[in-house]
Amino acid sequence: MKRIFTICFLMVATVSFSQTKEELQSLKSVKQDSINALQSEVNALQSQIDTFPGWHYGAFGTIGANLSGFDNWYAQETPNNSAGNITITVNPYAKLNRDTFFWYTNANINLSWVKFDDKDDPTDDDDYSQATDVFTITSLYGYKLSDKLAASGLAEYRTTLLNNFNDPGYLDLGVGITWTPISELVVVAHPLNYNFVFSNGSSDYESSLGAKIVADYNKAFGKLKVKSNLSLFQSYEDNNYSNWTWTNGLSYSIWKGIGLGFEFGLRGNRQEAYNYAISGGETTTLDDVDNDLQSYWTFGLSYGF
């Protein structure tokens, strides 16, 4: 009799637990639907805030660090060493939007340092060396001709910060038309643009008149932020003086603005390839130099605000 009672009790307890679990899952589903609805309302409000006339500020970036040290680790070629890699990227912006005009300013900064110190080699360099060095700032002013088109003027400056500042440095100044088909995308077409190139010493760079094309895209998909910028200069004087840079950044927020960030960039610049070649002692010409595709990428922790 006790055995039968025990079996019946276990069956009732199992059924009760199953019903309770189903009820909790059902309640969780209802709560999740409420959360999704509230998140949609929050996103809609944020979209209205982003398009509201006035100043808007923001930034997101990536910080990556990798440090290591070995003592008497005989399985490797250098058993006593210390190594490190530190990377910082920042993408700040400031935007002013009025009924008749707009003013957009943004920057891209990417800096990194690396070191490898062989403790058994007294002549080894134990300091951090510059690895990546990118600095770009762009300012765009537009007088609105319609909701989508504006007469505009653009100033864009590109150089390095840690090493060879302004050698070379590029300054684009031009006027033309800006098209904003959606609030997240800005397309600049300036047929009248002068590309000033600054350099020192034995560097051989040429400034020239040409056309400037810029496309800048910024969009937030929930916790994911996406930024892409293409800057292209086409010289009217010589195609060898043309150049382009395309940078892309992704940032995914995990907790209170902290998340994961990834950035990569591509560049084509024949004048830079030529000057790098002759500075290394190579005998070549601007027409014949190998203009390999330039690239960089960074992955690490990110922070947005």
Steps between C-alpha positions, in 0.01 A plus 500: 500500500784741583664420168180584310461825695861597422455432129180707488668785686792507257261500201302793645822689581631442148176623341493804732861585420436466126197727520694753704787498247257555212335784688839663564598465137170653394549788744857548375373519142247768594769703681738463206235629263453801727875562505517479120213745466665744741835466319328583171353812657842597640660454157230711338553778756878483450448529125297817553769637733772428242313692230396791723664831396794601718840372606556128538819354644626148529794263466594138512837336500705189560772423752709190451786384721707184507790471748716195568822400678714184495787389724705188423235373256742277311251359252521823297787674322511791749428347844526835682291776349222747555259608226208735464250643257279800581243648261262795536240613247256789545223620266349823641247719322307826546199581282292816475174485305284808439206573270717672236851358555706227665855464629650154548843434652651159571841344556668162483801426722677163505824459697689186601833406657686167508814370667701181524783506751749212500641520854805295400597753232636823656487675161132420456256792502276467806281801420161508332507584130229671301307252284181668380460875463185641339346842550220653292269792575220615269274804517205539263273804474185497289234753404176308439348530153238233583447222755755280320740740324729778623771724360804410709860569588738237637831509686678170567843455657691171519839427653679298769542604865769280655755511222564731202223745590389687187761312296299427301189693595197534274255790503198491270300821447207494261143599415211320336184311591410280798224239478334355813253235380455374858604645834775238543668556161684809372639505145726787392582576135736795455621545141711799607753385761867568560711231664789663689782258588758605760837327533854562625854393417550274202131411464359558153127578506284710267185699578231517232149607401234232472166361613414383852250226584411416862241253626441474876257251659410474870228271630405334829326163484403452863827428681701496177652823364630514145716773346640505149684783324633517144715798400618518138698764312528483121767731361432689177874545437639147536332178608814418704407785734162345581437320829222334701441375855218276625458442877238287675418458868269267692419525869271262692394606849483226762474685832465872572671612181780242528516246223703371210637716221645427158647747253669452166623738233617486138694760305642555154762776461768477231694801627538339844616173341755686287646699790520189717692325223756777438551555874607134519757549224295350216546650154159542337257755359153611598360317196682173566487463878302210645191665647390218730171526687549644849294358787470480877264342751437520874294280734448541874284642775289800404327781683226726363346814637 
